[in-house]
Each structure stands twice: as C-alpha cells, then as structure tokens.
Amino acid sequence: MLQRSTFPLLLLVVVVLSTSPAALAQTSAHGHWITDPKNVATPGFVFDVPPSDFNPLAASDADLRAWGFPPRPDASKYEAYDLWTRMVTAKRVTPQLIFTNIYHGPARNVRVGMVRANTTAAQSDNWSGYAITQEPGTFYSKNSTYVMAKWTIPSVSPPSGSSCSTATYDSAQWVGFDGWGGSGDVLQGGVEANCGNSDYAWYEWFPYAQTILSSPTVAAGDFVYAETIYDTATPHGNFYIWNETTGVATAVLFNPPSGVTLSGNSIEWVVERPEKTVNGPLTDLVNYGSMTFTNCDGDVPGVNGFIPNVSYSGPDAATYQIDMVCPPWTPSSACTSNTVISTSSIPNPSETNVAFTTSGPAR
C-alpha cells in the first residue's frame, strides 16, 4: 500500500473552493459548494469546522442538520445511540473534493435464484452484499432516512499470479440507496481500496461519477463508520464518514444529477467492482481477502427499521443475498463461464453483520 497522502491516478481535477449563493440559501451558512467544472463527478457542499462551543449532543435536530451531523437515533436504542455520540464528538475536518471519472452504477446482469430462510439468492456482475427492496418511494418518504455500517478496511492485493499492471483491480465498499430492483440511480458513500494506490473515502449519486474526500484519510486496518442519508429537503444526499482509528470525521451534502430523483425502492450494503466509464467496462475485482460489515442498519423514521438478516412484508418487499460473478474478467481465459468472485453471507443470524470473501480468479 502507498502512503495515506497519495490518491489514485484516474482523476479529473482537484477543484478550489467555489460558492453558489442560491445553493447556499437552501443548505447552510456553515460551508460552501464545490462543483466539477466538467459536470462529470458529484458536486458537494462541504462544512466548516463547527465552533469549539458547539455541542452536538445538546443541539437541536435543525442545528445538527445545519452542521452536517447525522440524525440523532432514539436514546432507547442504546447501541445505536452510543455509536452516534462517539461519532458526532469526533474531530471534524473540512475536506477537499477530488473529482474522478470512476462510476459505481446499479447492479448489472442480475440473476435471481432460490429463496432460503426468507432471503433470495442472487448474482450480479458488479455487486456482492445484501439488498432490501420495498415499494418505490419507501426510502424517500421521510426526512433523515439512513443506511449505515462499520468495517475494518481490508488489505488488498492483485489476484494470485497477477500484478497491479496486469489489469485495473479495484473494490468499493459502500452503503446506499437504489440501484437494485430496477432503479437506475444510486445514492451511496464508502471507501475505495484498489491495487497500487492508497485507499480513500468517497461519495456519489450515480449517474454522476465518484467524488473523493481528501479527509479523513483512510488505510488498510482502519476502522471506519459510514452513513448515507436521504433528506426530503434539498440537498437530498448527506454522507458522513468517521475514521475511528484516526479519530477524524467529515460530512458532505449533495444532489443527484439534473432530471434524476431517488427511486427509493432499495437499501444496500455492498462490495462492488467499479466502472471505468458510465455504464462502461467493469474493473476486475481486487483480492480483498475477507471483511465484515458490522452494525448494518437502515431506518425510515416513524415507519420501519431495516437490517439485512430480517425479511419484510409489503408490496415489492424482499431481501437479497448477492454474489458477484465473472465474466467479464481480464484475461478472459481466466473466467470463461459463470464464476463467483465475491461472496456475501450473514455469519450469525442473531447479529446484523454481513461478511464478504473473494473467490475464483479474484483470489
């Protein structure tokens, strides 16, 4: 792995600060917008560092939103509330935004299999993980709807017998909304771990491209918390990431591309191999070995909570366990027929954890 200060080579531009008065009026006075001059990657509103006397534990919901903090969970949910208190009292930083031409799109070439223990087995060319579907609109009906997880960033390497120059080996670990069950957008944020470059935090509202957050820096072995939030007021997207290992956190607000809205039909916990161009060729999956998302949780306030080890009722309701498969792969001779390259599972039905493991030619 390279040092924390490096970033992947597939970049468009690092943009200096810019401000849109109209956008600020609908957001907060505590920060500024940064936009991609090429209109390729996801613009973002980054926050100033809160003043030293600002206490998020005592702040109103409106003040939490104004400073980009995630919504306060019910104090009766002890574990979630304890995690939230530690997260919002971490050191906050204002990141630079680094715009890229890397994309994390909807699940491709989905094949649905048998239902076991109320969970439907499925395969995809680019996703592995768990997805929960509901009737369209479910996940944008209430303010501060969120999906979250914690994990230790894995150490990655090229597959056995390969080198980082053989192909583009990459992996994205993220939590988000849409992209499964036919929705064409994806609201998401997480961590990228690729072959030959350092890891980094990012967010995206596909079909915009990914935007990198310069801070908090992340590296293999770091324990991170990521939460993607949908708000009914614009900007609709909010991504909050806390590197518990370094003690640093940041927040960013963002909107979808013009003409795109959240379908609100699914939430996900995913490991993905990204796209080289929008709806273009996929990268090959880097060998991440194994990793586990813990504290997997989603919530539509006042409606329902969602966790990957539970089945749900209602129109379009289903829980999917997704394995990633090849082809495509480089070289094509290494994967000539349908082969699993990343598996997902729930190791303990009594816990809200999702485990991932590389397999096949990715191993």
C-alpha angles and dihedrals in degrees: 000000000000123000123285093254096065127087134198119280095234095089135134105196146324106235126212121226118295132175134208112196092202091051093046091053090061095042124035141301089234101084146358143258122252116196134191108242089211092052091227106111129051113277117223144201108224122198132233115239107273115249116267092250094054109112112196091189090064098032124114120249089253092053091048089054092045090058096040098250118150117255118279112252122222108282089226088069091076101185094046092045093048091051091048093051092053092045098050093046092055120110109281122215135185109236132209114237117232113196120215141179093233117119135200105196137177121296110286132219093358118200117191120207139175128334114238124175090351092304123111117222113225142169132213135179093232111018137067124174138060130313130185118202129200136167111304110270095032094112097046099043095092135043118253096021106168147181122199147171142169126220146158111250108243126230108245135204138171115276117273112290093016136095133212088260094056093077141331104286115189145151134193122200112197151147123220155118134279130004094105127085096027103308112137101206129067125203105196151140138186145107131313121214116183141166115274098001136079123266120256143180119247146168134204145174103207131247080044111078125249122284120207122221111219089207141078091038114216135197141176110294095028117129110227137184119207129186127181115197134192117208124192090221120069128290084055100186125071124176122188123184129181123189100208091188094060095028094233129128138177141181135210133186123208146163134224122258116281111286094018124111133177111269088203095207102121147025124203149191104204149174108200141180105225132229123254091216132008106294086349135122118325124237118238115259115258117229102259093165103211136332140167133221109214131191090028105184142153131184140191100195113243092002114064146319121234130209127169098241095060132076121223136207132224138071112333091357115156141136117222130200105203130201121192117230141187152251113103096075140139115266095027090211089069092063114028098154139027105304129168113238100170127027131194131200145158105243095194120026090207092060132064095232129127119202124204130195133179118232143164117027091347091066 
